Amino acid sequence: MKRIPRRIFTAEFKREAIKLVTEQGLTLAEASRKLDVATKSLRTWMDQQERGKLKSSLGASKLTADQQRIRELERELAIAKMERDILKKATALFAKESK
C-alpha cells in the first residue's frame, strides 16, 4: 500500500480556512471540500483557535518563507481551477436548459 505524505499547514492557512466557516457562512463540510482538508481537521483548528492555541502543523517551520508561499499559491490555484470548472459546468447546463 502506498503511503500518503503528511500535509503541512501554516497557521495563516488554518485561520483563512476558519474564516470560510465563520465569516463567509460555509458549512464545515463545504469548507473542507473546497480546501481539500478533512472536516475533522477543520473542526480541530476551530477548537484550537477558540482556546488560543492555533499553531502551524509540525514541520511547517522547516519550510522557508518561499516554500510556504509556493504551497499557499498552489492551494489557491487548485481552488480557482475547481471554481472555474464548476462555473463551466453550470454555464453548459444553463445553456442546455434555455434551448
Jmol script that loads the backbone (N, CA, C; Angstrom):
load data "model"
ATOM      1  N   MET A   1       0.841  -1.165   0.000  1.00  0.00           N
ATOM      2  CA  MET A   1       0.000   0.000   0.000  1.00  0.00           C
ATOM      3  C   MET A   1       0.897   1.242   0.000  1.00  0.00           C
ATOM      4  N   LYS A   2       0.559   2.201  -0.839  1.00  0.00           N
ATOM      5  CA  LYS A   2       1.358   3.412  -0.966  1.00  0.00           C
ATOM      6  C   LYS A   2       1.043   4.372   0.170  1.00  0.00           C
ATOM      7  N   ARG A   3       2.069   4.884   0.787  1.00  0.00           N
ATOM      8  CA  ARG A   3       1.880   5.804   1.908  1.00  0.00           C
ATOM      9  C   ARG A   3       1.721   7.236   1.393  1.00  0.00           C
ATOM     10  N   ILE A   4       0.730   7.927   1.918  1.00  0.00           N
ATOM     11  CA  ILE A   4       0.467   9.305   1.535  1.00  0.00           C
ATOM     12  C   ILE A   4       1.260  10.216   2.465  1.00  0.00           C
ATOM     13  N   PRO A   5       2.044  11.142   1.907  1.00  0.00           N
ATOM     14  CA  PRO A   5       2.822  12.024   2.781  1.00  0.00           C
ATOM     15  C   PRO A   5       1.914  12.941   3.596  1.00  0.00           C
ATOM     16  N   ARG A   6       2.338  13.227   4.799  1.00  0.00           N
ATOM     17  CA  ARG A   6       1.573  14.103   5.682  1.00  0.00           C
ATOM     18  C   ARG A   6       1.622  15.531   5.161  1.00  0.00           C
ATOM     19  N   ARG A   7       0.470  16.173   5.134  1.00  0.00           N
ATOM     20  CA  ARG A   7       0.397  17.550   4.647  1.00  0.00           C
ATOM     21  C   ARG A   7       0.675  18.515   5.788  1.00  0.00           C
ATOM     22  N   ILE A   8       1.291  19.632   5.446  1.00  0.00           N
ATOM     23  CA  ILE A   8       1.674  20.625   6.432  1.00  0.00           C
ATOM     24  C   ILE A   8       0.903  21.905   6.149  1.00  0.00           C
ATOM     25  N   PHE A   9       0.293  22.468   7.181  1.00  0.00           N
ATOM     26  CA  PHE A   9      -0.496  23.681   7.035  1.00  0.00           C
ATOM     27  C   PHE A   9       0.057  24.766   7.958  1.00  0.00           C
ATOM     28  N   THR A  10       0.166  25.962   7.425  1.00  0.00           N
ATOM     29  CA  THR A  10       0.607  27.087   8.239  1.00  0.00           C
ATOM     30  C   THR A  10      -0.554  27.590   9.083  1.00  0.00           C
ATOM     31  N   ALA A  11      -0.220  28.331  10.124  1.00  0.00           N
ATOM     32  CA  ALA A  11      -1.262  28.912  10.971  1.00  0.00           C
ATOM     33  C   ALA A  11      -2.110  29.878  10.156  1.00  0.00           C
ATOM     34  N   GLU A  12      -1.495  30.587   9.214  1.00  0.00           N
ATOM     35  CA  GLU A  12      -2.244  31.525   8.370  1.00  0.00           C
ATOM     36  C   GLU A  12      -3.277  30.783   7.514  1.00  0.00           C
ATOM     37  N   PHE A  13      -2.883  29.652   6.948  1.00  0.00           N
ATOM     38  CA  PHE A  13      -3.819  28.863   6.155  1.00  0.00           C
ATOM     39  C   PHE A  13      -4.994  28.404   7.020  1.00  0.00           C
ATOM     40  N   LYS A  14      -4.692  27.962   8.231  1.00  0.00           N
ATOM     41  CA  LYS A  14      -5.733  27.491   9.132  1.00  0.00           C
ATOM     42  C   LYS A  14      -6.703  28.614   9.478  1.00  0.00           C
ATOM     43  N   ARG A  15      -6.159  29.818   9.738  1.00  0.00           N
ATOM     44  CA  ARG A  15      -7.034  30.959  10.046  1.00  0.00           C
ATOM     45  C   ARG A  15      -7.931  31.297   8.860  1.00  0.00           C
ATOM     46  N   GLU A  16      -7.386  31.248   7.650  1.00  0.00           N
ATOM     47  CA  GLU A  16      -8.188  31.533   6.454  1.00  0.00           C
ATOM     48  C   GLU A  16      -9.262  30.463   6.259  1.00  0.00           C
ATOM     49  N   ALA A  17      -8.935  29.215   6.555  1.00  0.00           N
ATOM     50  CA  ALA A  17      -9.914  28.132   6.450  1.00  0.00           C
ATOM     51  C   ALA A  17     -11.049  28.349   7.444  1.00  0.00           C
ATOM     52  N   ILE A  18     -10.714  28.772   8.640  1.00  0.00           N
ATOM     53  CA  ILE A  18     -11.720  29.027   9.665  1.00  0.00           C
ATOM     54  C   ILE A  18     -12.624  30.184   9.248  1.00  0.00           C
ATOM     55  N   LYS A  19     -12.052  31.195   8.595  1.00  0.00           N
ATOM     56  CA  LYS A  19     -12.838  32.344   8.139  1.00  0.00           C
ATOM     57  C   LYS A  19     -13.904  31.928   7.120  1.00  0.00           C
ATOM     58  N   LEU A  20     -13.632  30.896   6.325  1.00  0.00           N
ATOM     59  CA  LEU A  20     -14.634  30.420   5.373  1.00  0.00           C
ATOM     60  C   LEU A  20     -15.913  30.016   6.104  1.00  0.00           C
ATOM     61  N   VAL A  21     -15.747  29.442   7.283  1.00  0.00           N
ATOM     62  CA  VAL A  21     -16.906  28.987   8.055  1.00  0.00           C
ATOM     63  C   VAL A  21     -17.501  30.135   8.862  1.00  0.00           C
ATOM     64  N   THR A  22     -16.648  30.882   9.554  1.00  0.00           N
ATOM     65  CA  THR A  22     -17.152  31.890  10.485  1.00  0.00           C
ATOM     66  C   THR A  22     -17.618  33.169   9.801  1.00  0.00           C
ATOM     67  N   GLU A  23     -16.932  33.596   8.753  1.00  0.00           N
ATOM     68  CA  GLU A  23     -17.265  34.877   8.131  1.00  0.00           C
ATOM     69  C   GLU A  23     -18.040  34.736   6.823  1.00  0.00           C
ATOM     70  N   GLN A  24     -17.743  33.686   6.051  1.00  0.00           N
ATOM     71  CA  GLN A  24     -18.404  33.535   4.758  1.00  0.00           C
ATOM     72  C   GLN A  24     -19.619  32.620   4.813  1.00  0.00           C
ATOM     73  N   GLY A  25     -19.839  31.985   5.954  1.00  0.00           N
ATOM     74  CA  GLY A  25     -21.049  31.211   6.148  1.00  0.00           C
ATOM     75  C   GLY A  25     -21.065  29.817   5.541  1.00  0.00           C
ATOM     76  N   LEU A  26     -19.921  29.304   5.118  1.00  0.00           N
ATOM     77  CA  LEU A  26     -19.886  27.945   4.593  1.00  0.00           C
ATOM     78  C   LEU A  26     -20.012  26.962   5.753  1.00  0.00           C
ATOM     79  N   THR A  27     -20.537  25.789   5.467  1.00  0.00           N
ATOM     80  CA  THR A  27     -20.577  24.750   6.497  1.00  0.00           C
ATOM     81  C   THR A  27     -19.181  24.139   6.597  1.00  0.00           C
ATOM     82  N   LEU A  28     -18.954  23.398   7.674  1.00  0.00           N
ATOM     83  CA  LEU A  28     -17.660  22.726   7.823  1.00  0.00           C
ATOM     84  C   LEU A  28     -17.392  21.804   6.639  1.00  0.00           C
ATOM     85  N   ALA A  29     -18.408  21.072   6.216  1.00  0.00           N
ATOM     86  CA  ALA A  29     -18.240  20.139   5.106  1.00  0.00           C
ATOM     87  C   ALA A  29     -17.902  20.870   3.809  1.00  0.00           C
ATOM     88  N   GLU A  30     -18.604  21.981   3.545  1.00  0.00           N
ATOM     89  CA  GLU A  30     -18.346  22.745   2.316  1.00  0.00           C
ATOM     90  C   GLU A  30     -16.928  23.314   2.312  1.00  0.00           C
ATOM     91  N   ALA A  31     -16.524  23.897   3.434  1.00  0.00           N
ATOM     92  CA  ALA A  31     -15.190  24.491   3.518  1.00  0.00           C
ATOM     93  C   ALA A  31     -14.104  23.424   3.402  1.00  0.00           C
ATOM     94  N   SER A  32     -14.309  22.293   4.038  1.00  0.00           N
ATOM     95  CA  SER A  32     -13.292  21.244   3.971  1.00  0.00           C
ATOM     96  C   SER A  32     -13.183  20.664   2.568  1.00  0.00           C
ATOM     97  N   ARG A  33     -14.313  20.529   1.871  1.00  0.00           N
ATOM     98  CA  ARG A  33     -14.261  20.058   0.475  1.00  0.00           C
ATOM     99  C   ARG A  33     -13.554  21.075  -0.404  1.00  0.00           C
ATOM    100  N   LYS A  34     -13.877  22.331  -0.198  1.00  0.00           N
ATOM    101  CA  LYS A  34     -13.303  23.398  -1.012  1.00  0.00           C
ATOM    102  C   LYS A  34     -11.783  23.452  -0.852  1.00  0.00           C
ATOM    103  N   LEU A  35     -11.306  23.195   0.346  1.00  0.00           N
ATOM    104  CA  LEU A  35      -9.874  23.273   0.623  1.00  0.00           C
ATOM    105  C   LEU A  35      -9.167  21.923   0.570  1.00  0.00           C
ATOM    106  N   ASP A  36      -9.927  20.860   0.339  1.00  0.00           N
ATOM    107  CA  ASP A  36      -9.375  19.511   0.320  1.00  0.00           C
ATOM    108  C   ASP A  36      -8.696  19.176   1.657  1.00  0.00           C
ATOM    109  N   VAL A  37      -9.437  19.435   2.724  1.00  0.00           N
ATOM    110  CA  VAL A  37      -8.968  19.190   4.085  1.00  0.00           C
ATOM    111  C   VAL A  37     -10.044  18.376   4.786  1.00  0.00           C
ATOM    112  N   ALA A  38      -9.641  17.514   5.693  1.00  0.00           N
ATOM    113  CA  ALA A  38     -10.608  16.712   6.440  1.00  0.00           C
ATOM    114  C   ALA A  38     -11.469  17.615   7.326  1.00  0.00           C
ATOM    115  N   THR A  39     -12.755  17.308   7.384  1.00  0.00           N
ATOM    116  CA  THR A  39     -13.684  18.079   8.212  1.00  0.00           C
ATOM    117  C   THR A  39     -13.242  18.060   9.669  1.00  0.00           C
ATOM    118  N   LYS A  40     -12.764  16.917  10.111  1.00  0.00           N
ATOM    119  CA  LYS A  40     -12.303  16.781  11.496  1.00  0.00           C
ATOM    120  C   LYS A  40     -11.129  17.727  11.762  1.00  0.00           C
ATOM    121  N   SER A  41     -10.242  17.881  10.805  1.00  0.00           N
ATOM    122  CA  SER A  41      -9.108  18.792  10.974  1.00  0.00           C
ATOM    123  C   SER A  41      -9.585  20.228  11.120  1.00  0.00           C
ATOM    124  N   LEU A  42     -10.512  20.619  10.264  1.00  0.00           N
ATOM    125  CA  LEU A  42     -11.039  21.978  10.315  1.00  0.00           C
ATOM    126  C   LEU A  42     -11.736  22.245  11.651  1.00  0.00           C
ATOM    127  N   ARG A  43     -12.499  21.277  12.131  1.00  0.00           N
ATOM    128  CA  ARG A  43     -13.166  21.416  13.429  1.00  0.00           C
ATOM    129  C   ARG A  43     -12.124  21.543  14.542  1.00  0.00           C
ATOM    130  N   THR A  44     -11.058  20.759  14.460  1.00  0.00           N
ATOM    131  CA  THR A  44      -9.988  20.820  15.458  1.00  0.00           C
ATOM    132  C   THR A  44      -9.327  22.192  15.448  1.00  0.00           C
ATOM    133  N   TRP A  45      -9.071  22.742  14.260  1.00  0.00           N
ATOM    134  CA  TRP A  45      -8.462  24.070  14.154  1.00  0.00           C
ATOM    135  C   TRP A  45      -9.357  25.128  14.780  1.00  0.00           C
ATOM    136  N   MET A  46     -10.672  24.996  14.560  1.00  0.00           N
ATOM    137  CA  MET A  46     -11.603  25.964  15.144  1.00  0.00           C
ATOM    138  C   MET A  46     -11.572  25.887  16.672  1.00  0.00           C
ATOM    139  N   ASP A  47     -11.529  24.668  17.212  1.00  0.00           N
ATOM    140  CA  ASP A  47     -11.448  24.490  18.662  1.00  0.00           C
ATOM    141  C   ASP A  47     -10.140  25.078  19.198  1.00  0.00           C
ATOM    142  N   GLN A  48      -9.041  24.835  18.483  1.00  0.00           N
ATOM    143  CA  GLN A  48      -7.751  25.364  18.909  1.00  0.00           C
ATOM    144  C   GLN A  48      -7.758  26.893  18.900  1.00  0.00           C
ATOM    145  N   GLN A  49      -8.385  27.482  17.894  1.00  0.00           N
ATOM    146  CA  GLN A  49      -8.429  28.936  17.823  1.00  0.00           C
ATOM    147  C   GLN A  49      -9.238  29.516  18.986  1.00  0.00           C
ATOM    148  N   GLU A  50     -10.331  28.855  19.331  1.00  0.00           N
ATOM    149  CA  GLU A  50     -11.144  29.313  20.463  1.00  0.00           C
ATOM    150  C   GLU A  50     -10.350  29.293  21.770  1.00  0.00           C
ATOM    151  N   ARG A  51      -9.477  28.299  21.896  1.00  0.00           N
ATOM    152  CA  ARG A  51      -8.649  28.188  23.104  1.00  0.00           C
ATOM    153  C   ARG A  51      -7.374  29.021  22.999  1.00  0.00           C
ATOM    154  N   GLY A  52      -7.139  29.639  21.834  1.00  0.00           N
ATOM    155  CA  GLY A  52      -5.943  30.454  21.651  1.00  0.00           C
ATOM    156  C   GLY A  52      -4.686  29.643  21.433  1.00  0.00           C
ATOM    157  N   LYS A  53      -4.838  28.420  20.933  1.00  0.00           N
ATOM    158  CA  LYS A  53      -3.688  27.529  20.761  1.00  0.00           C
ATOM    159  C   LYS A  53      -3.501  27.097  19.312  1.00  0.00           C
ATOM    160  N   LEU A  54      -3.951  27.899  18.365  1.00  0.00           N
ATOM    161  CA  LEU A  54      -3.807  27.554  16.954  1.00  0.00           C
ATOM    162  C   LEU A  54      -2.375  27.813  16.512  1.00  0.00           C
ATOM    163  N   LYS A  55      -1.714  26.781  15.989  1.00  0.00           N
ATOM    164  CA  LYS A  55      -0.326  26.884  15.545  1.00  0.00           C
ATOM    165  C   LYS A  55      -0.181  26.212  14.191  1.00  0.00           C
ATOM    166  N   SER A  56       0.971  26.384  13.585  1.00  0.00           N
ATOM    167  CA  SER A  56       1.286  25.700  12.340  1.00  0.00           C
ATOM    168  C   SER A  56       1.434  24.210  12.610  1.00  0.00           C
ATOM    169  N   SER A  57       1.249  23.417  11.566  1.00  0.00           N
ATOM    170  CA  SER A  57       1.448  21.977  11.687  1.00  0.00           C
ATOM    171  C   SER A  57       2.910  21.691  11.980  1.00  0.00           C
ATOM    172  N   LEU A  58       3.160  20.550  12.559  1.00  0.00           N
ATOM    173  CA  LEU A  58       4.540  20.144  12.782  1.00  0.00           C
ATOM    174  C   LEU A  58       5.250  20.088  11.442  1.00  0.00           C
ATOM    175  N   GLY A  59       6.405  20.656  11.383  1.00  0.00           N
ATOM    176  CA  GLY A  59       7.152  20.655  10.141  1.00  0.00           C
ATOM    177  C   GLY A  59       6.963  21.908   9.316  1.00  0.00           C
ATOM    178  N   ALA A  60       5.951  22.707   9.607  1.00  0.00           N
ATOM    179  CA  ALA A  60       5.727  23.925   8.835  1.00  0.00           C
ATOM    180  C   ALA A  60       6.876  24.893   9.026  1.00  0.00           C
ATOM    181  N   SER A  61       7.466  24.880  10.204  1.00  0.00           N
ATOM    182  CA  SER A  61       8.582  25.783  10.458  1.00  0.00           C
ATOM    183  C   SER A  61       9.829  25.357   9.696  1.00  0.00           C
ATOM    184  N   LYS A  62       9.879  24.120   9.217  1.00  0.00           N
ATOM    185  CA  LYS A  62      11.021  23.642   8.447  1.00  0.00           C
ATOM    186  C   LYS A  62      11.026  24.226   7.042  1.00  0.00           C
ATOM    187  N   LEU A  63       9.870  24.697   6.593  1.00  0.00           N
ATOM    188  CA  LEU A  63       9.776  25.264   5.260  1.00  0.00           C
ATOM    189  C   LEU A  63      10.250  26.708   5.275  1.00  0.00           C
ATOM    190  N   THR A  64      10.905  27.099   4.201  1.00  0.00           N
ATOM    191  CA  THR A  64      11.301  28.500   4.086  1.00  0.00           C
ATOM    192  C   THR A  64      10.063  29.325   3.771  1.00  0.00           C
ATOM    193  N   ALA A  65      10.185  30.619   3.895  1.00  0.00           N
ATOM    194  CA  ALA A  65       9.056  31.501   3.594  1.00  0.00           C
ATOM    195  C   ALA A  65       8.621  31.338   2.140  1.00  0.00           C
ATOM    196  N   ASP A  66       9.590  31.174   1.242  1.00  0.00           N
ATOM    197  CA  ASP A  66       9.260  30.985  -0.175  1.00  0.00           C
ATOM    198  C   ASP A  66       8.515  29.671  -0.403  1.00  0.00           C
ATOM    199  N   GLN A  67       8.947  28.612   0.262  1.00  0.00           N
ATOM    200  CA  GLN A  67       8.282  27.327   0.117  1.00  0.00           C
ATOM    201  C   GLN A  67       6.856  27.386   0.655  1.00  0.00           C
ATOM    202  N   GLN A  68       6.664  28.078   1.768  1.00  0.00           N
ATOM    203  CA  GLN A  68       5.322  28.228   2.322  1.00  0.00           C
ATOM    204  C   GLN A  68       4.440  29.014   1.366  1.00  0.00           C
ATOM    205  N   ARG A  69       4.983  30.080   0.795  1.00  0.00           N
ATOM    206  CA  ARG A  69       4.207  30.906  -0.142  1.00  0.00           C
ATOM    207  C   ARG A  69       3.840  30.105  -1.379  1.00  0.00           C
ATOM    208  N   ILE A  70       4.779  29.315  -1.897  1.00  0.00           N
ATOM    209  CA  ILE A  70       4.500  28.470  -3.065  1.00  0.00           C
ATOM    210  C   ILE A  70       3.382  27.494  -2.746  1.00  0.00           C
ATOM    211  N   ARG A  71       3.439  26.900  -1.587  1.00  0.00           N
ATOM    212  CA  ARG A  71       2.411  25.948  -1.172  1.00  0.00           C
ATOM    213  C   ARG A  71       1.040  26.618  -1.098  1.00  0.00           C
ATOM    214  N   GLU A  72       0.997  27.825  -0.527  1.00  0.00           N
ATOM    215  CA  GLU A  72      -0.266  28.552  -0.420  1.00  0.00           C
ATOM    216  C   GLU A  72      -0.797  28.921  -1.806  1.00  0.00           C
ATOM    217  N   LEU A  73       0.097  29.358  -2.694  1.00  0.00           N
ATOM    218  CA  LEU A  73      -0.327  29.722  -4.047  1.00  0.00           C
ATOM    219  C   LEU A  73      -0.826  28.503  -4.829  1.00  0.00           C
ATOM    220  N   GLU A  74      -0.187  27.359  -4.626  1.00  0.00           N
ATOM    221  CA  GLU A  74      -0.655  26.138  -5.287  1.00  0.00           C
ATOM    222  C   GLU A  74      -2.049  25.771  -4.807  1.00  0.00           C
ATOM    223  N   ARG A  75      -2.299  25.935  -3.527  1.00  0.00           N
ATOM    224  CA  ARG A  75      -3.619  25.640  -2.965  1.00  0.00           C
ATOM    225  C   ARG A  75      -4.659  26.602  -3.543  1.00  0.00           C
ATOM    226  N   GLU A  76      -4.318  27.904  -3.594  1.00  0.00           N
ATOM    227  CA  GLU A  76      -5.237  28.899  -4.156  1.00  0.00           C
ATOM    228  C   GLU A  76      -5.527  28.609  -5.623  1.00  0.00           C
ATOM    229  N   LEU A  77      -4.502  28.191  -6.362  1.00  0.00           N
ATOM    230  CA  LEU A  77      -4.686  27.862  -7.776  1.00  0.00           C
ATOM    231  C   LEU A  77      -5.622  26.669  -7.930  1.00  0.00           C
ATOM    232  N   ALA A  78      -5.461  25.662  -7.079  1.00  0.00           N
ATOM    233  CA  ALA A  78      -6.333  24.492  -7.140  1.00  0.00           C
ATOM    234  C   ALA A  78      -7.781  24.881  -6.870  1.00  0.00           C
ATOM    235  N   ILE A  79      -7.984  25.776  -5.922  1.00  0.00           N
ATOM    236  CA  ILE A  79      -9.342  26.235  -5.605  1.00  0.00           C
ATOM    237  C   ILE A  79      -9.919  27.009  -6.778  1.00  0.00           C
ATOM    238  N   ALA A  80      -9.107  27.890  -7.370  1.00  0.00           N
ATOM    239  CA  ALA A  80      -9.575  28.681  -8.511  1.00  0.00           C
ATOM    240  C   ALA A  80      -9.937  27.783  -9.692  1.00  0.00           C
ATOM    241  N   LYS A  81      -9.141  26.746  -9.940  1.00  0.00           N
ATOM    242  CA  LYS A  81      -9.448  25.806 -11.026  1.00  0.00           C
ATOM    243  C   LYS A  81     -10.748  25.063 -10.753  1.00  0.00           C
ATOM    244  N   MET A  82     -10.949  24.660  -9.503  1.00  0.00           N
ATOM    245  CA  MET A  82     -12.168  23.958  -9.148  1.00  0.00           C
ATOM    246  C   MET A  82     -13.380  24.864  -9.365  1.00  0.00           C
ATOM    247  N   GLU A  83     -13.271  26.115  -8.930  1.00  0.00           N
ATOM    248  CA  GLU A  83     -14.372  27.057  -9.110  1.00  0.00           C
ATOM    249  C   GLU A  83     -14.643  27.306 -10.595  1.00  0.00           C
ATOM    250  N   ARG A  84     -13.586  27.418 -11.389  1.00  0.00           N
ATOM    251  CA  ARG A  84     -13.733  27.611 -12.827  1.00  0.00           C
ATOM    252  C   ARG A  84     -14.469  26.438 -13.458  1.00  0.00           C
ATOM    253  N   ASP A  85     -14.083  25.233 -13.063  1.00  0.00           N
ATOM    254  CA  ASP A  85     -14.726  24.042 -13.623  1.00  0.00           C
ATOM    255  C   ASP A  85     -16.209  23.990 -13.252  1.00  0.00           C
ATOM    256  N   ILE A  86     -16.522  24.373 -12.036  1.00  0.00           N
ATOM    257  CA  ILE A  86     -17.930  24.394 -11.609  1.00  0.00           C
ATOM    258  C   ILE A  86     -18.707  25.405 -12.451  1.00  0.00           C
ATOM    259  N   LEU A  87     -18.120  26.579 -12.664  1.00  0.00           N
ATOM    260  CA  LEU A  87     -18.792  27.599 -13.472  1.00  0.00           C
ATOM    261  C   LEU A  87     -18.984  27.139 -14.913  1.00  0.00           C
ATOM    262  N   LYS A  88     -18.002  26.444 -15.475  1.00  0.00           N
ATOM    263  CA  LYS A  88     -18.133  25.919 -16.838  1.00  0.00           C
ATOM    264  C   LYS A  88     -19.295  24.935 -16.924  1.00  0.00           C
ATOM    265  N   LYS A  89     -19.387  24.052 -15.939  1.00  0.00           N
ATOM    266  CA  LYS A  89     -20.459  23.058 -15.936  1.00  0.00           C
ATOM    267  C   LYS A  89     -21.819  23.728 -15.777  1.00  0.00           C
ATOM    268  N   ALA A  90     -21.892  24.722 -14.897  1.00  0.00           N
ATOM    269  CA  ALA A  90     -23.156  25.427 -14.681  1.00  0.00           C
ATOM    270  C   ALA A  90     -23.574  26.182 -15.938  1.00  0.00           C
ATOM    271  N   THR A  91     -22.611  26.815 -16.608  1.00  0.00           N
ATOM    272  CA  THR A  91     -22.904  27.545 -17.843  1.00  0.00           C
ATOM    273  C   THR A  91     -23.427  26.598 -18.913  1.00  0.00           C
ATOM    274  N   ALA A  92     -22.796  25.441 -19.041  1.00  0.00           N
ATOM    275  CA  ALA A  92     -23.251  24.465 -20.036  1.00  0.00           C
ATOM    276  C   ALA A  92     -24.648  23.960 -19.698  1.00  0.00           C
ATOM    277  N   LEU A  93     -24.915  23.761 -18.426  1.00  0.00           N
ATOM    278  CA  LEU A  93     -26.227  23.283 -18.002  1.00  0.00           C
ATOM    279  C   LEU A  93     -27.297  24.334 -18.304  1.00  0.00           C
ATOM    280  N   PHE A  94     -27.030  25.581 -17.973  1.00  0.00           N
ATOM    281  CA  PHE A  94     -27.997  26.644 -18.234  1.00  0.00           C
ATOM    282  C   PHE A  94     -28.209  26.866 -19.734  1.00  0.00           C
ATOM    283  N   ALA A  95     -27.153  26.741 -20.507  1.00  0.00           N
ATOM    284  CA  ALA A  95     -27.270  26.905 -21.960  1.00  0.00           C
ATOM    285  C   ALA A  95     -28.132  25.783 -22.538  1.00  0.00           C
ATOM    286  N   LYS A  96     -27.965  24.584 -22.004  1.00  0.00           N
ATOM    287  CA  LYS A  96     -28.750  23.431 -22.478  1.00  0.00           C
ATOM    288  C   LYS A  96     -30.230  23.596 -22.128  1.00  0.00           C
ATOM    289  N   GLU A  97     -30.504  24.141 -20.915  1.00  0.00           N
ATOM    290  CA  GLU A  97     -31.874  24.314 -20.476  1.00  0.00           C
ATOM    291  C   GLU A  97     -32.601  25.426 -21.239  1.00  0.00           C
ATOM    292  N   SER A  98     -31.879  26.435 -21.683  1.00  0.00           N
ATOM    293  CA  SER A  98     -32.517  27.567 -22.343  1.00  0.00           C
ATOM    294  C   SER A  98     -32.872  27.284 -23.796  1.00  0.00           C
ATOM    295  N   LYS A  99     -32.379  26.184 -24.330  1.00  0.00           N
ATOM    296  CA  LYS A  99     -32.692  25.844 -25.735  1.00  0.00           C
ATOM    297  C   LYS A  99     -34.038  25.207 -25.881  1.00  0.00           C
TER     298      LYS A  99
END
end "model"
wireframe off; spacefill off
backbone 0.3
color backbone group
